[in-house]
Amino acid sequence: MRNQKDYSGMAALSICESMLLALNDHQLLPEREIVGILRDAAKAHETAAQTGSDIEAHRAAAVLINRIIAGGNSVRKPPK
């Protein structure tokens, strides 16, 4: 069963992904910079998973971000 934290995280992810797409659409950031932002975020979670608390949450966040990088954006792709 999902909780409010899950819904908040899903909403935040969708908003951030949409903002990154808009930055690219309006040619404010090139795709390589956006991917760099995502890689930095994944790396931060990977590092936190090694040294911090809530290790599983950090690992899961890093995996999710790396999936977004590998699969492209989920906002414009129809669900499979």
mmCIF file of the N, C-alpha and C atoms, coordinates in Angstrom:
data_MODEL
# 
_entry.id   MODEL 
# 
loop_
_atom_site.group_PDB 
_atom_site.id 
_atom_site.type_symbol 
_atom_site.label_atom_id 
_atom_site.label_alt_id 
_atom_site.label_comp_id 
_atom_site.label_asym_id 
_atom_site.label_entity_id 
_atom_site.label_seq_id 
_atom_site.pdbx_PDB_ins_code 
_atom_site.Cartn_x 
_atom_site.Cartn_y 
_atom_site.Cartn_z 
_atom_site.occupancy 
_atom_site.B_iso_or_equiv 
_atom_site.pdbx_formal_charge 
_atom_site.auth_seq_id 
_atom_site.auth_comp_id 
_atom_site.auth_asym_id 
_atom_site.auth_atom_id 
_atom_site.pdbx_PDB_model_num 
ATOM 1   N N  . MET A 1 1  ? 0.837  -1.175 0.000   1.00 0.00 ? 1  MET A N  1 
ATOM 2   C CA . MET A 1 1  ? 0.000  0.000  0.000   1.00 0.00 ? 1  MET A CA 1 
ATOM 3   C C  . MET A 1 1  ? 0.889  1.249  0.000   1.00 0.00 ? 1  MET A C  1 
ATOM 4   N N  . ARG A 1 2  ? 0.580  2.153  -0.842  1.00 0.00 ? 2  ARG A N  1 
ATOM 5   C CA . ARG A 1 2  ? 1.373  3.382  -0.940  1.00 0.00 ? 2  ARG A CA 1 
ATOM 6   C C  . ARG A 1 2  ? 0.945  4.379  0.128   1.00 0.00 ? 2  ARG A C  1 
ATOM 7   N N  . ASN A 1 3  ? 1.888  5.240  0.497   1.00 0.00 ? 3  ASN A N  1 
ATOM 8   C CA . ASN A 1 3  ? 1.574  6.260  1.485   1.00 0.00 ? 3  ASN A CA 1 
ATOM 9   C C  . ASN A 1 3  ? 1.812  7.649  0.902   1.00 0.00 ? 3  ASN A C  1 
ATOM 10  N N  . GLN A 1 4  ? 1.560  8.665  1.718   1.00 0.00 ? 4  GLN A N  1 
ATOM 11  C CA . GLN A 1 4  ? 1.682  10.053 1.257   1.00 0.00 ? 4  GLN A CA 1 
ATOM 12  C C  . GLN A 1 4  ? 3.094  10.351 0.766   1.00 0.00 ? 4  GLN A C  1 
ATOM 13  N N  . LYS A 1 5  ? 4.105  9.753  1.394   1.00 0.00 ? 5  LYS A N  1 
ATOM 14  C CA . LYS A 1 5  ? 5.496  9.963  0.973   1.00 0.00 ? 5  LYS A CA 1 
ATOM 15  C C  . LYS A 1 5  ? 5.701  9.460  -0.458  1.00 0.00 ? 5  LYS A C  1 
ATOM 16  N N  . ASP A 1 6  ? 5.110  8.330  -0.796  1.00 0.00 ? 6  ASP A N  1 
ATOM 17  C CA . ASP A 1 6  ? 5.210  7.805  -2.162  1.00 0.00 ? 6  ASP A CA 1 
ATOM 18  C C  . ASP A 1 6  ? 4.605  8.780  -3.165  1.00 0.00 ? 6  ASP A C  1 
ATOM 19  N N  . TYR A 1 7  ? 3.423  9.295  -2.845  1.00 0.00 ? 7  TYR A N  1 
ATOM 20  C CA . TYR A 1 7  ? 2.748  10.211 -3.761  1.00 0.00 ? 7  TYR A CA 1 
ATOM 21  C C  . TYR A 1 7  ? 3.531  11.514 -3.910  1.00 0.00 ? 7  TYR A C  1 
ATOM 22  N N  . SER A 1 8  ? 4.079  11.993 -2.821  1.00 0.00 ? 8  SER A N  1 
ATOM 23  C CA . SER A 1 8  ? 4.888  13.219 -2.876  1.00 0.00 ? 8  SER A CA 1 
ATOM 24  C C  . SER A 1 8  ? 6.118  13.009 -3.745  1.00 0.00 ? 8  SER A C  1 
ATOM 25  N N  . GLY A 1 9  ? 6.751  11.868 -3.607  1.00 0.00 ? 9  GLY A N  1 
ATOM 26  C CA . GLY A 1 9  ? 7.928  11.560 -4.414  1.00 0.00 ? 9  GLY A CA 1 
ATOM 27  C C  . GLY A 1 9  ? 7.594  11.439 -5.899  1.00 0.00 ? 9  GLY A C  1 
ATOM 28  N N  . MET A 1 10 ? 6.477  10.807 -6.197  1.00 0.00 ? 10 MET A N  1 
ATOM 29  C CA . MET A 1 10 ? 6.054  10.674 -7.594  1.00 0.00 ? 10 MET A CA 1 
ATOM 30  C C  . MET A 1 10 ? 5.770  12.043 -8.199  1.00 0.00 ? 10 MET A C  1 
ATOM 31  N N  . ALA A 1 11 ? 5.098  12.892 -7.441  1.00 0.00 ? 11 ALA A N  1 
ATOM 32  C CA . ALA A 1 11 ? 4.779  14.236 -7.927  1.00 0.00 ? 11 ALA A CA 1 
ATOM 33  C C  . ALA A 1 11 ? 6.056  15.044 -8.141  1.00 0.00 ? 11 ALA A C  1 
ATOM 34  N N  . ALA A 1 12 ? 6.983  14.971 -7.200  1.00 0.00 ? 12 ALA A N  1 
ATOM 35  C CA . ALA A 1 12 ? 8.240  15.716 -7.314  1.00 0.00 ? 12 ALA A CA 1 
ATOM 36  C C  . ALA A 1 12 ? 9.040  15.246 -8.526  1.00 0.00 ? 12 ALA A C  1 
ATOM 37  N N  . LEU A 1 13 ? 9.096  13.951 -8.739  1.00 0.00 ? 13 LEU A N  1 
ATOM 38  C CA . LEU A 1 13 ? 9.813  13.416 -9.893  1.00 0.00 ? 13 LEU A CA 1 
ATOM 39  C C  . LEU A 1 13 ? 9.198  13.909 -11.194 1.00 0.00 ? 13 LEU A C  1 
ATOM 40  N N  . SER A 1 14 ? 7.883  13.872 -11.296 1.00 0.00 ? 14 SER A N  1 
ATOM 41  C CA . SER A 1 14 ? 7.203  14.330 -12.508 1.00 0.00 ? 14 SER A CA 1 
ATOM 42  C C  . SER A 1 14 ? 7.443  15.813 -12.768 1.00 0.00 ? 14 SER A C  1 
ATOM 43  N N  . ILE A 1 15 ? 7.375  16.602 -11.711 1.00 0.00 ? 15 ILE A N  1 
ATOM 44  C CA . ILE A 1 15 ? 7.596  18.047 -11.857 1.00 0.00 ? 15 ILE A CA 1 
ATOM 45  C C  . ILE A 1 15 ? 9.024  18.318 -12.309 1.00 0.00 ? 15 ILE A C  1 
ATOM 46  N N  . CYS A 1 16 ? 9.992  17.688 -11.664 1.00 0.00 ? 16 CYS A N  1 
ATOM 47  C CA . CYS A 1 16 ? 11.398 17.914 -12.027 1.00 0.00 ? 16 CYS A CA 1 
ATOM 48  C C  . CYS A 1 16 ? 11.696 17.452 -13.448 1.00 0.00 ? 16 CYS A C  1 
ATOM 49  N N  . GLU A 1 17 ? 11.156 16.308 -13.815 1.00 0.00 ? 17 GLU A N  1 
ATOM 50  C CA . GLU A 1 17 ? 11.388 15.810 -15.167 1.00 0.00 ? 17 GLU A CA 1 
ATOM 51  C C  . GLU A 1 17 ? 10.777 16.760 -16.201 1.00 0.00 ? 17 GLU A C  1 
ATOM 52  N N  . SER A 1 18 ? 9.584  17.264 -15.914 1.00 0.00 ? 18 SER A N  1 
ATOM 53  C CA . SER A 1 18 ? 8.940  18.213 -16.824 1.00 0.00 ? 18 SER A CA 1 
ATOM 54  C C  . SER A 1 18 ? 9.744  19.502 -16.939 1.00 0.00 ? 18 SER A C  1 
ATOM 55  N N  . MET A 1 19 ? 10.304 19.959 -15.825 1.00 0.00 ? 19 MET A N  1 
ATOM 56  C CA . MET A 1 19 ? 11.123 21.169 -15.865 1.00 0.00 ? 19 MET A CA 1 
ATOM 57  C C  . MET A 1 19 ? 12.385 20.957 -16.693 1.00 0.00 ? 19 MET A C  1 
ATOM 58  N N  . LEU A 1 20 ? 13.021 19.804 -16.552 1.00 0.00 ? 20 LEU A N  1 
ATOM 59  C CA . LEU A 1 20 ? 14.214 19.520 -17.355 1.00 0.00 ? 20 LEU A CA 1 
ATOM 60  C C  . LEU A 1 20 ? 13.871 19.461 -18.837 1.00 0.00 ? 20 LEU A C  1 
ATOM 61  N N  . LEU A 1 21 ? 12.727 18.872 -19.168 1.00 0.00 ? 21 LEU A N  1 
ATOM 62  C CA . LEU A 1 21 ? 12.296 18.835 -20.563 1.00 0.00 ? 21 LEU A CA 1 
ATOM 63  C C  . LEU A 1 21 ? 12.031 20.233 -21.101 1.00 0.00 ? 21 LEU A C  1 
ATOM 64  N N  . ALA A 1 22 ? 11.405 21.078 -20.296 1.00 0.00 ? 22 ALA A N  1 
ATOM 65  C CA . ALA A 1 22 ? 11.122 22.446 -20.719 1.00 0.00 ? 22 ALA A CA 1 
ATOM 66  C C  . ALA A 1 22 ? 12.418 23.229 -20.932 1.00 0.00 ? 22 ALA A C  1 
ATOM 67  N N  . LEU A 1 23 ? 13.392 23.029 -20.058 1.00 0.00 ? 23 LEU A N  1 
ATOM 68  C CA . LEU A 1 23 ? 14.690 23.699 -20.226 1.00 0.00 ? 23 LEU A CA 1 
ATOM 69  C C  . LEU A 1 23 ? 15.341 23.287 -21.542 1.00 0.00 ? 23 LEU A C  1 
ATOM 70  N N  . ASN A 1 24 ? 15.191 22.022 -21.892 1.00 0.00 ? 24 ASN A N  1 
ATOM 71  C CA . ASN A 1 24 ? 15.744 21.543 -23.166 1.00 0.00 ? 24 ASN A CA 1 
ATOM 72  C C  . ASN A 1 24 ? 14.924 22.066 -24.340 1.00 0.00 ? 24 ASN A C  1 
ATOM 73  N N  . ASP A 1 25 ? 13.607 22.016 -24.241 1.00 0.00 ? 25 ASP A N  1 
ATOM 74  C CA . ASP A 1 25 ? 12.732 22.486 -25.325 1.00 0.00 ? 25 ASP A CA 1 
ATOM 75  C C  . ASP A 1 25 ? 12.981 23.948 -25.668 1.00 0.00 ? 25 ASP A C  1 
ATOM 76  N N  . HIS A 1 26 ? 13.227 24.749 -24.643 1.00 0.00 ? 26 HIS A N  1 
ATOM 77  C CA . HIS A 1 26 ? 13.442 26.184 -24.852 1.00 0.00 ? 26 HIS A CA 1 
ATOM 78  C C  . HIS A 1 26 ? 14.918 26.519 -25.074 1.00 0.00 ? 26 HIS A C  1 
ATOM 79  N N  . GLN A 1 27 ? 15.684 25.469 -25.274 1.00 0.00 ? 27 GLN A N  1 
ATOM 80  C CA . GLN A 1 27 ? 17.114 25.582 -25.570 1.00 0.00 ? 27 GLN A CA 1 
ATOM 81  C C  . GLN A 1 27 ? 17.872 26.380 -24.512 1.00 0.00 ? 27 GLN A C  1 
ATOM 82  N N  . LEU A 1 28 ? 17.466 26.196 -23.268 1.00 0.00 ? 28 LEU A N  1 
ATOM 83  C CA . LEU A 1 28 ? 18.171 26.820 -22.156 1.00 0.00 ? 28 LEU A CA 1 
ATOM 84  C C  . LEU A 1 28 ? 19.279 25.918 -21.632 1.00 0.00 ? 28 LEU A C  1 
ATOM 85  N N  . LEU A 1 29 ? 19.083 24.610 -21.774 1.00 0.00 ? 29 LEU A N  1 
ATOM 86  C CA . LEU A 1 29 ? 20.099 23.624 -21.427 1.00 0.00 ? 29 LEU A CA 1 
ATOM 87  C C  . LEU A 1 29 ? 20.119 22.546 -22.495 1.00 0.00 ? 29 LEU A C  1 
ATOM 88  N N  . PRO A 1 30 ? 21.313 22.192 -22.974 1.00 0.00 ? 30 PRO A N  1 
ATOM 89  C CA . PRO A 1 30 ? 21.378 21.096 -23.939 1.00 0.00 ? 30 PRO A CA 1 
ATOM 90  C C  . PRO A 1 30 ? 21.166 19.748 -23.233 1.00 0.00 ? 30 PRO A C  1 
ATOM 91  N N  . GLU A 1 31 ? 20.809 18.755 -24.015 1.00 0.00 ? 31 GLU A N  1 
ATOM 92  C CA . GLU A 1 31 ? 20.536 17.430 -23.452 1.00 0.00 ? 31 GLU A CA 1 
ATOM 93  C C  . GLU A 1 31 ? 21.714 16.891 -22.655 1.00 0.00 ? 31 GLU A C  1 
ATOM 94  N N  . ARG A 1 32 ? 22.938 17.123 -23.117 1.00 0.00 ? 32 ARG A N  1 
ATOM 95  C CA . ARG A 1 32 ? 24.114 16.601 -22.407 1.00 0.00 ? 32 ARG A CA 1 
ATOM 96  C C  . ARG A 1 32 ? 24.212 17.198 -21.002 1.00 0.00 ? 32 ARG A C  1 
ATOM 97  N N  . GLU A 1 33 ? 23.803 18.460 -20.840 1.00 0.00 ? 33 GLU A N  1 
ATOM 98  C CA . GLU A 1 33 ? 23.822 19.090 -19.516 1.00 0.00 ? 33 GLU A CA 1 
ATOM 99  C C  . GLU A 1 33 ? 22.749 18.483 -18.613 1.00 0.00 ? 33 GLU A C  1 
ATOM 100 N N  . ILE A 1 34 ? 21.608 18.205 -19.196 1.00 0.00 ? 34 ILE A N  1 
ATOM 101 C CA . ILE A 1 34 ? 20.519 17.601 -18.429 1.00 0.00 ? 34 ILE A CA 1 
ATOM 102 C C  . ILE A 1 34 ? 20.913 16.206 -17.968 1.00 0.00 ? 34 ILE A C  1 
ATOM 103 N N  . VAL A 1 35 ? 21.516 15.436 -18.854 1.00 0.00 ? 35 VAL A N  1 
ATOM 104 C CA . VAL A 1 35 ? 21.994 14.108 -18.470 1.00 0.00 ? 35 VAL A CA 1 
ATOM 105 C C  . VAL A 1 35 ? 23.063 14.241 -17.385 1.00 0.00 ? 35 VAL A C  1 
ATOM 106 N N  . GLY A 1 36 ? 23.898 15.264 -17.490 1.00 0.00 ? 36 GLY A N  1 
ATOM 107 C CA . GLY A 1 36 ? 24.902 15.506 -16.457 1.00 0.00 ? 36 GLY A CA 1 
ATOM 108 C C  . GLY A 1 36 ? 24.278 15.778 -15.101 1.00 0.00 ? 36 GLY A C  1 
ATOM 109 N N  . ILE A 1 37 ? 23.202 16.553 -15.085 1.00 0.00 ? 37 ILE A N  1 
ATOM 110 C CA . ILE A 1 37 ? 22.479 16.822 -13.842 1.00 0.00 ? 37 ILE A CA 1 
ATOM 111 C C  . ILE A 1 37 ? 21.958 15.513 -13.240 1.00 0.00 ? 37 ILE A C  1 
ATOM 112 N N  . LEU A 1 38 ? 21.367 14.687 -14.088 1.00 0.00 ? 38 LEU A N  1 
ATOM 113 C CA . LEU A 1 38 ? 20.838 13.395 -13.621 1.00 0.00 ? 38 LEU A CA 1 
ATOM 114 C C  . LEU A 1 38 ? 21.959 12.498 -13.105 1.00 0.00 ? 38 LEU A C  1 
ATOM 115 N N  . ARG A 1 39 ? 23.087 12.475 -13.809 1.00 0.00 ? 39 ARG A N  1 
ATOM 116 C CA . ARG A 1 39 ? 24.228 11.652 -13.356 1.00 0.00 ? 39 ARG A CA 1 
ATOM 117 C C  . ARG A 1 39 ? 24.759 12.140 -12.018 1.00 0.00 ? 39 ARG A C  1 
ATOM 118 N N  . ASP A 1 40 ? 24.829 13.454 -11.847 1.00 0.00 ? 40 ASP A N  1 
ATOM 119 C CA . ASP A 1 40 ? 25.267 14.009 -10.562 1.00 0.00 ? 40 ASP A CA 1 
ATOM 120 C C  . ASP A 1 40 ? 24.314 13.597 -9.437  1.00 0.00 ? 40 ASP A C  1 
ATOM 121 N N  . ALA A 1 41 ? 23.027 13.642 -9.711  1.00 0.00 ? 41 ALA A N  1 
ATOM 122 C CA . ALA A 1 41 ? 22.037 13.264 -8.703  1.00 0.00 ? 41 ALA A CA 1 
ATOM 123 C C  . ALA A 1 41 ? 22.167 11.782 -8.349  1.00 0.00 ? 41 ALA A C  1 
ATOM 124 N N  . ALA A 1 42 ? 22.333 10.943 -9.364  1.00 0.00 ? 42 ALA A N  1 
ATOM 125 C CA . ALA A 1 42 ? 22.500 9.507  -9.114  1.00 0.00 ? 42 ALA A CA 1 
ATOM 126 C C  . ALA A 1 42 ? 23.755 9.257  -8.294  1.00 0.00 ? 42 ALA A C  1 
ATOM 127 N N  . LYS A 1 43 ? 24.845 9.925  -8.640  1.00 0.00 ? 43 LYS A N  1 
ATOM 128 C CA . LYS A 1 43 ? 26.114 9.756  -7.923  1.00 0.00 ? 43 LYS A CA 1 
ATOM 129 C C  . LYS A 1 43 ? 25.977 10.186 -6.466  1.00 0.00 ? 43 LYS A C  1 
ATOM 130 N N  . ALA A 1 44 ? 25.252 11.270 -6.223  1.00 0.00 ? 44 ALA A N  1 
ATOM 131 C CA . ALA A 1 44 ? 25.045 11.732 -4.849  1.00 0.00 ? 44 ALA A CA 1 
ATOM 132 C C  . ALA A 1 44 ? 24.324 10.662 -4.023  1.00 0.00 ? 44 ALA A C  1 
ATOM 133 N N  . HIS A 1 45 ? 23.330 10.018 -4.616  1.00 0.00 ? 45 HIS A N  1 
ATOM 134 C CA . HIS A 1 45 ? 22.614 8.952  -3.897  1.00 0.00 ? 45 HIS A CA 1 
ATOM 135 C C  . HIS A 1 45 ? 23.486 7.712  -3.730  1.00 0.00 ? 45 HIS A C  1 
ATOM 136 N N  . GLU A 1 46 ? 24.290 7.397  -4.732  1.00 0.00 ? 46 GLU A N  1 
ATOM 137 C CA . GLU A 1 46 ? 25.198 6.250  -4.617  1.00 0.00 ? 46 GLU A CA 1 
ATOM 138 C C  . GLU A 1 46 ? 26.198 6.471  -3.488  1.00 0.00 ? 46 GLU A C  1 
ATOM 139 N N  . THR A 1 47 ? 26.715 7.677  -3.378  1.00 0.00 ? 47 THR A N  1 
ATOM 140 C CA . THR A 1 47 ? 27.655 8.010  -2.317  1.00 0.00 ? 47 THR A CA 1 
ATOM 141 C C  . THR A 1 47 ? 26.968 7.966  -0.955  1.00 0.00 ? 47 THR A C  1 
ATOM 142 N N  . ALA A 1 48 ? 25.785 8.522  -0.865  1.00 0.00 ? 48 ALA A N  1 
ATOM 143 C CA . ALA A 1 48 ? 25.040 8.515  0.390   1.00 0.00 ? 48 ALA A CA 1 
ATOM 144 C C  . ALA A 1 48 ? 24.700 7.091  0.825   1.00 0.00 ? 48 ALA A C  1 
ATOM 145 N N  . ALA A 1 49 ? 24.468 6.222  -0.139  1.00 0.00 ? 49 ALA A N  1 
ATOM 146 C CA . ALA A 1 49 ? 24.157 4.829  0.188   1.00 0.00 ? 49 ALA A CA 1 
ATOM 147 C C  . ALA A 1 49 ? 25.359 4.121  0.808   1.00 0.00 ? 49 ALA A C  1 
ATOM 148 N N  . GLN A 1 50 ? 26.539 4.605  0.538   1.00 0.00 ? 50 GLN A N  1 
ATOM 149 C CA . GLN A 1 50 ? 27.750 3.998  1.091   1.00 0.00 ? 50 GLN A CA 1 
ATOM 150 C C  . GLN A 1 50 ? 28.109 4.562  2.463   1.00 0.00 ? 50 GLN A C  1 
ATOM 151 N N  . THR A 1 51 ? 27.696 5.792  2.712   1.00 0.00 ? 51 THR A N  1 
ATOM 152 C CA . THR A 1 51 ? 28.166 6.460  3.926   1.00 0.00 ? 51 THR A CA 1 
ATOM 153 C C  . THR A 1 51 ? 27.070 6.937  4.858   1.00 0.00 ? 51 THR A C  1 
ATOM 154 N N  . GLY A 1 52 ? 25.862 7.028  4.380   1.00 0.00 ? 52 GLY A N  1 
ATOM 155 C CA . GLY A 1 52 ? 24.813 7.659  5.166   1.00 0.00 ? 52 GLY A CA 1 
ATOM 156 C C  . GLY A 1 52 ? 23.805 6.700  5.751   1.00 0.00 ? 52 GLY A C  1 
ATOM 157 N N  . SER A 1 53 ? 22.716 7.287  6.192   1.00 0.00 ? 53 SER A N  1 
ATOM 158 C CA . SER A 1 53 ? 21.609 6.497  6.714   1.00 0.00 ? 53 SER A CA 1 
ATOM 159 C C  . SER A 1 53 ? 20.587 6.279  5.601   1.00 0.00 ? 53 SER A C  1 
ATOM 160 N N  . ASP A 1 54 ? 19.628 5.446  5.862   1.00 0.00 ? 54 ASP A N  1 
ATOM 161 C CA . ASP A 1 54 ? 18.576 5.119  4.895   1.00 0.00 ? 54 ASP A CA 1 
ATOM 162 C C  . ASP A 1 54 ? 19.186 4.620  3.582   1.00 0.00 ? 54 ASP A C  1 
ATOM 163 N N  . ILE A 1 55 ? 20.086 3.677  3.715   1.00 0.00 ? 55 ILE A N  1 
ATOM 164 C CA . ILE A 1 55 ? 20.869 3.149  2.595   1.00 0.00 ? 55 ILE A CA 1 
ATOM 165 C C  . ILE A 1 55 ? 19.983 2.630  1.471   1.00 0.00 ? 55 ILE A C  1 
ATOM 166 N N  . GLU A 1 56 ? 18.948 1.871  1.811   1.00 0.00 ? 56 GLU A N  1 
ATOM 167 C CA . GLU A 1 56 ? 18.069 1.302  0.772   1.00 0.00 ? 56 GLU A CA 1 
ATOM 168 C C  . GLU A 1 56 ? 17.385 2.380  -0.039  1.00 0.00 ? 56 GLU A C  1 
ATOM 169 N N  . ALA A 1 57 ? 16.935 3.441  0.611   1.00 0.00 ? 57 ALA A N  1 
ATOM 170 C CA . ALA A 1 57 ? 16.257 4.529  -0.102  1.00 0.00 ? 57 ALA A CA 1 
ATOM 171 C C  . ALA A 1 57 ? 17.223 5.203  -1.074  1.00 0.00 ? 57 ALA A C  1 
ATOM 172 N N  . HIS A 1 58 ? 18.458 5.424  -0.661  1.00 0.00 ? 58 HIS A N  1 
ATOM 173 C CA . HIS A 1 58 ? 19.443 6.046  -1.544  1.00 0.00 ? 58 HIS A CA 1 
ATOM 174 C C  . HIS A 1 58 ? 19.788 5.137  -2.725  1.00 0.00 ? 58 HIS A C  1 
ATOM 175 N N  . ARG A 1 59 ? 19.931 3.857  -2.456  1.00 0.00 ? 59 ARG A N  1 
ATOM 176 C CA . ARG A 1 59 ? 20.193 2.910  -3.552  1.00 0.00 ? 59 ARG A CA 1 
ATOM 177 C C  . ARG A 1 59 ? 19.046 2.908  -4.553  1.00 0.00 ? 59 ARG A C  1 
ATOM 178 N N  . ALA A 1 60 ? 17.828 2.878  -4.043  1.00 0.00 ? 60 ALA A N  1 
ATOM 179 C CA . ALA A 1 60 ? 16.655 2.851  -4.923  1.00 0.00 ? 60 ALA A CA 1 
ATOM 180 C C  . ALA A 1 60 ? 16.560 4.139  -5.747  1.00 0.00 ? 60 ALA A C  1 
ATOM 181 N N  . ALA A 1 61 ? 16.863 5.269  -5.129  1.00 0.00 ? 61 ALA A N  1 
ATOM 182 C CA . ALA A 1 61 ? 16.832 6.537  -5.861  1.00 0.00 ? 61 ALA A CA 1 
ATOM 183 C C  . ALA A 1 61 ? 17.873 6.545  -6.969  1.00 0.00 ? 61 ALA A C  1 
ATOM 184 N N  . ALA A 1 62 ? 19.073 6.058  -6.683  1.00 0.00 ? 62 ALA A N  1 
ATOM 185 C CA . ALA A 1 62 ? 20.131 6.006  -7.700  1.00 0.00 ? 62 ALA A CA 1 
ATOM 186 C C  . ALA A 1 62 ? 19.731 5.096  -8.852  1.00 0.00 ? 62 ALA A C  1 
ATOM 187 N N  . VAL A 1 63 ? 19.144 3.955  -8.555  1.00 0.00 ? 63 VAL A N  1 
ATOM 188 C CA . VAL A 1 63 ? 18.698 3.032  -9.599  1.00 0.00 ? 63 VAL A CA 1 
ATOM 189 C C  . VAL A 1 63 ? 17.636 3.693  -10.466 1.00 0.00 ? 63 VAL A C  1 
ATOM 190 N N  . LEU A 1 64 ? 16.683 4.368  -9.851  1.00 0.00 ? 64 LEU A N  1 
ATOM 191 C CA . LEU A 1 64 ? 15.619 5.035  -10.596 1.00 0.00 ? 64 LEU A CA 1 
ATOM 192 C C  . LEU A 1 64 ? 16.184 6.115  -11.514 1.00 0.00 ? 64 LEU A C  1 
ATOM 193 N N  . ILE A 1 65 ? 17.081 6.937  -11.009 1.00 0.00 ? 65 ILE A N  1 
ATOM 194 C CA . ILE A 1 65 ? 17.669 7.997  -11.829 1.00 0.00 ? 65 ILE A CA 1 
ATOM 195 C C  . ILE A 1 65 ? 18.452 7.394  -12.989 1.00 0.00 ? 65 ILE A C  1 
ATOM 196 N N  . ASN A 1 66 ? 19.202 6.344  -12.732 1.00 0.00 ? 66 ASN A N  1 
ATOM 197 C CA . ASN A 1 66 ? 19.954 5.692  -13.812 1.00 0.00 ? 66 ASN A CA 1 
ATOM 198 C C  . ASN A 1 66 ? 19.030 5.065  -14.853 1.00 0.00 ? 66 ASN A C  1 
ATOM 199 N N  . ARG A 1 67 ? 17.879 4.592  -14.433 1.00 0.00 ? 67 ARG A N  1 
ATOM 200 C CA . ARG A 1 67 ? 16.886 4.074  -15.392 1.00 0.00 ? 67 ARG A CA 1 
ATOM 201 C C  . ARG A 1 67 ? 16.336 5.195  -16.265 1.00 0.00 ? 67 ARG A C  1 
ATOM 202 N N  . ILE A 1 68 ? 16.118 6.351  -15.664 1.00 0.00 ? 68 ILE A N  1 
ATOM 203 C CA . ILE A 1 68 ? 15.639 7.504  -16.434 1.00 0.00 ? 68 ILE A CA 1 
ATOM 204 C C  . ILE A 1 68 ? 16.682 7.879  -17.486 1.00 0.00 ? 68 ILE A C  1 
ATOM 205 N N  . ILE A 1 69 ? 17.947 7.903  -17.092 1.00 0.00 ? 69 ILE A N  1 
ATOM 206 C CA . ILE A 1 69 ? 19.021 8.214  -18.041 1.00 0.00 ? 69 ILE A CA 1 
ATOM 207 C C  . ILE A 1 69 ? 19.046 7.192  -19.171 1.00 0.00 ? 69 ILE A C  1 
ATOM 208 N N  . ALA A 1 70 ? 18.977 5.931  -18.837 1.00 0.00 ? 70 ALA A N  1 
ATOM 209 C CA . ALA A 1 70 ? 19.066 4.859  -19.838 1.00 0.00 ? 70 ALA A CA 1 
ATOM 210 C C  . ALA A 1 70 ? 17.852 4.813  -20.755 1.00 0.00 ? 70 ALA A C  1 
ATOM 211 N N  . GLY A 1 71 ? 16.678 5.125  -20.205 1.00 0.00 ? 71 GLY A N  1 
ATOM 212 C CA . GLY A 1 71 ? 15.453 4.969  -20.973 1.00 0.00 ? 71 GLY A CA 1 
ATOM 213 C C  . GLY A 1 71 ? 14.930 6.226  -21.606 1.00 0.00 ? 71 GLY A C  1 
ATOM 214 N N  . GLY A 1 72 ? 15.589 7.334  -21.398 1.00 0.00 ? 72 GLY A N  1 
ATOM 215 C CA . GLY A 1 72 ? 15.049 8.586  -21.899 1.00 0.00 ? 72 GLY A CA 1 
ATOM 216 C C  . GLY A 1 72 ? 13.969 9.079  -20.962 1.00 0.00 ? 72 GLY A C  1 
ATOM 217 N N  . ASN A 1 73 ? 13.220 10.068 -21.389 1.00 0.00 ? 73 ASN A N  1 
ATOM 218 C CA . ASN A 1 73 ? 12.221 10.630 -20.488 1.00 0.00 ? 73 ASN A CA 1 
ATOM 219 C C  . ASN A 1 73 ? 10.944 9.811  -20.502 1.00 0.00 ? 73 ASN A C  1 
ATOM 220 N N  . SER A 1 74 ? 10.277 9.814  -19.364 1.00 0.00 ? 74 SER A N  1 
ATOM 221 C CA . SER A 1 74 ? 9.021  9.070  -19.244 1.00 0.00 ? 74 SER A CA 1 
ATOM 222 C C  . SER A 1 74 ? 7.809  9.961  -19.477 1.00 0.00 ? 74 SER A C  1 
ATOM 223 N N  . VAL A 1 75 ? 7.998  11.270 -19.474 1.00 0.00 ? 75 VAL A N  1 
ATOM 224 C CA . VAL A 1 75 ? 6.867  12.183 -19.605 1.00 0.00 ? 75 VAL A CA 1 
ATOM 225 C C  . VAL A 1 75 ? 6.257  12.111 -20.995 1.00 0.00 ? 75 VAL A C  1 
ATOM 226 N N  . ARG A 1 76 ? 7.078  12.025 -22.026 1.00 0.00 ? 76 ARG A N  1 
ATOM 227 C CA . ARG A 1 76 ? 6.574  12.059 -23.403 1.00 0.00 ? 76 ARG A CA 1 
ATOM 228 C C  . ARG A 1 76 ? 6.376  10.686 -23.996 1.00 0.00 ? 76 ARG A C  1 
ATOM 229 N N  . LYS A 1 77 ? 6.854  9.643  -23.342 1.00 0.00 ? 77 LYS A N  1 
ATOM 230 C CA . LYS A 1 77 ? 6.684  8.296  -23.885 1.00 0.00 ? 77 LYS A CA 1 
ATOM 231 C C  . LYS A 1 77 ? 5.386  7.702  -23.386 1.00 0.00 ? 77 LYS A C  1 
ATOM 232 N N  . PRO A 1 78 ? 4.612  7.106  -24.276 1.00 0.00 ? 78 PRO A N  1 
ATOM 233 C CA . PRO A 1 78 ? 3.395  6.431  -23.790 1.00 0.00 ? 78 PRO A CA 1 
ATOM 234 C C  . PRO A 1 78 ? 3.787  5.220  -22.963 1.00 0.00 ? 78 PRO A C  1 
ATOM 235 N N  . PRO A 1 79 ? 2.993  4.873  -21.945 1.00 0.00 ? 79 PRO A N  1 
ATOM 236 C CA . PRO A 1 79 ? 3.312  3.702  -21.132 1.00 0.00 ? 79 PRO A CA 1 
ATOM 237 C C  . PRO A 1 79 ? 3.283  2.432  -21.967 1.00 0.00 ? 79 PRO A C  1 
ATOM 238 N N  . LYS A 1 80 ? 4.141  1.498  -21.585 1.00 0.00 ? 80 LYS A N  1 
ATOM 239 C CA . LYS A 1 80 ? 4.208  0.205  -22.291 1.00 0.00 ? 80 LYS A CA 1 
ATOM 240 C C  . LYS A 1 80 ? 3.293  -0.790 -21.678 1.00 0.00 ? 80 LYS A C  1 
# 
